Amino acid sequence: NFSYKNSKSLIFENLNFEFHKDDIIGIVGSSGIGKTSLIDLILGLIKPVKGKIKINDHLVSNVIREWRYQITYLPQEIFLSDDSLGLNISMSNNWENDRVKIIKAIQNAKLYDWYKSLPNGLSSKIMEKGSNISGGQRQRIALARAFYLNTDILILDEATNALDKKTEIYILDKIKKLKKTIIIVSHKVESLNFCNRIYKLEDKKIIKIKPI
């Protein structure tokens, strides 16, 4: 069970959800139903008011550092720092030592043509929150970050909603070939056809809608 502090209304009640290594899971639901709250619970950013969240046999709260180290999470609001493109993808001050890997990630995120147009390449300045680039470019930088970091678990929360259909299909095709555990939150069921399981949040519960 989960509710936010000072709220008498439960967002989730007797919700049970499980995923396994290399699952590709889609989560859908109407706006405000709790999709991001579910992800925050999985990440250990918030705690249930009743019940447990476990990774294998361990409470997530007891292995939180190790757990988060395995995850790349792309939220709806993308974090971009006032620094170079290379740093914003690699999240490292030593990005210049990893140019080949960063450019491969840029290609996977269908960002290569834009990158080639930049006068300073990977040294090009990205302003805080990406205020000097478009919403689609912000999302593709974040997706390039996911390809670069290559963690065991990838969680995407509406991470392709600013992309045109052709670009979204291209990137989702790259994502599904990663051979890792993937959770994708979207309001578009048609974007989740490649998932082996799809769940819908409804009436404070989670309901499997694929496979039926």
N, C-alpha and C positions, 0 to 999 in steps of 0.2 A: 504494500500500500504506500501511496505517496501523496502528500499535499505540501504546498509551500507554507512557510512559517506565517503564522497569524491568519491562515485561511482555514475555514471550517469545512471546505469542500474538498473531497478527495479527487485528485486527477486520475490516479490508478487505484483500483480496488481488487485485491486477489489476482493480480496480473502475474502470469507465469510465462517466461520466455527463455529460450535456450538456443545457443548456436555453437557450432563445432568448427574445428580447424578446416579451412578451405571452403567453408560455406560461402555462397554468394546470396545475400539476403536483401530483399527490398522491404521497405516499411512505408506504408501510405496512410493517409488519414486527412481529414478536413483541417483547415487552418485553426490553430488554437487547441487542438485535441490532445497535444502532449508529445508530439514526435521528438522535438528537441529535448524535452524533459527526460524522455526515455534514454536518449543518447547520453545526456549528462549523468544519469544514474549508472549507465554502463561504464562510463569513464571514471566514475567515482568522484565527480565534481559536486554531487549532492547525494544525500543518503535517504533510503526509504524510512518512513515512519514506522513501518512494520514489515518484517521479512528480511531476507538476506540476498546479497549479490555476491556470487562466488565465481572464481576462476579456477577450474578443476576443483580441488578440495579446499581452497583457501579463500577466505573472505577478501574481497577486493581491497577493503580498507587496510588489511594487514600486509598487502603486497603492492601498494599503490604505485610506488616508484617503478618497480619492475614491470607492472602492468602497463603503465602509461608509456614506458620506453618502447613497448612493442607496437604502439598505435600511432598512426598518422591520422589526425582528425581535421577535416576541412569543414568549418562551420559556415553558416549563411553569411556572417560578417567576417570577411577574410582579413587576417592580420598582415599588413605590409608595413615595413619600417621605412624610415626616411634614409634610404641607403641605396646601394647598387642593386641592379637586377640579379647579379650573381649571388650576392648575400641573401636576397629575398627568396631565392630558390633553394640554396643550400643550407641556409640558416647558420652559416659559419663565416667567421672572419677570414678563414684560410681558403676561401672559395677559388682563388686563382690557381690553386694546385689541383683542381678537379674540373677543369674546363670541359674536357671531353664528356664526362658524365653529365654535367649540367646541360650541355648542348643536346645530348641524347634525350634528356628529360624534356627539353624545349620542343624537340621534334615530336615526341609522343603526345605533348599537350597541344599540338597543331599551332605552335606559336613561332615557328621558325621564320616564316616570311616577315613577320613583324620584327623579330629579333635582328634579321639581316638588314632591315631598314634603319636601325638605330645607329647614329654616328659613332657612339662609343661602345657598342656591343654590350658585353656583360657588365661593363663599368658604368653603363647608363644609369642615371639617377631615377629612382622611383620615390615619389614623395609619400609622406606618411598617409596611410589608408589608401594609397594608390590614387590620390586626387588628380594626378596629371595623366591618367590613362582611363580607358573605358571600363565599364563593368565586365564585359566579356574578357578583356585582357587581364583584369584582376583575377577572374576565376581561372583563367588558363595559367597564370603564374602560380596560383595555388595548386593547381593540378600538376604542373611541372614539379613543384615541391614534393608532391606525393610520389611521383615517379622517381624522383631523385633519392628521397629518403628510403624508399623500398622496405618499409617495416612489415612485420608479419600480418598486421591488421590494418585495414584502411576503412575509415568511416567518413562517408560523404553526406552532408546535410544540405540538400538542395544545391549541390556544388556545380551543377551544369545549367541552372535555370536562366542564366544570362547569355547562353550560347545559342546560336542558330541551330536548326535541326541537323544540318549536315555535319557541323563541327561536333555537336553532341554525340551523334552516332559514331563518328570516327574515334572520339576519345573514349566512349563507353566500350567500344570494341577493343581498344588497347587495354583498358582496365580489366575486362573479363579474362584476358589472357595472362594476367599477372600471377596466377596460381597462388593466391593468398586468401585470407579471410576478409570478406568485403561486406560491409553494411551500407546500403544506400537508402537515404530518406528522400522521398520525392512526392509531390502531389500529382505527378503524371505516371499512371500505371503503365502506359505504353513505353516509357523509358526503362522499365524494369523487366522486360520480357526475357532477358538472358539470365535473370536470377533463378536459382534452383528452388528458392522458397520466397514467397511474398506474404507479408502480414499486413493487416489493417487494424489501426487503432480505432476502437469504437466502444462507446458506453463503458469507459474506464478499463476495458480489457483489450487484449490483443488476440486477433482472430486470423488463423491461417486461411489464405484464399488461393494459394498455389503451393504445392499441388492440392487439389480439392480432396 
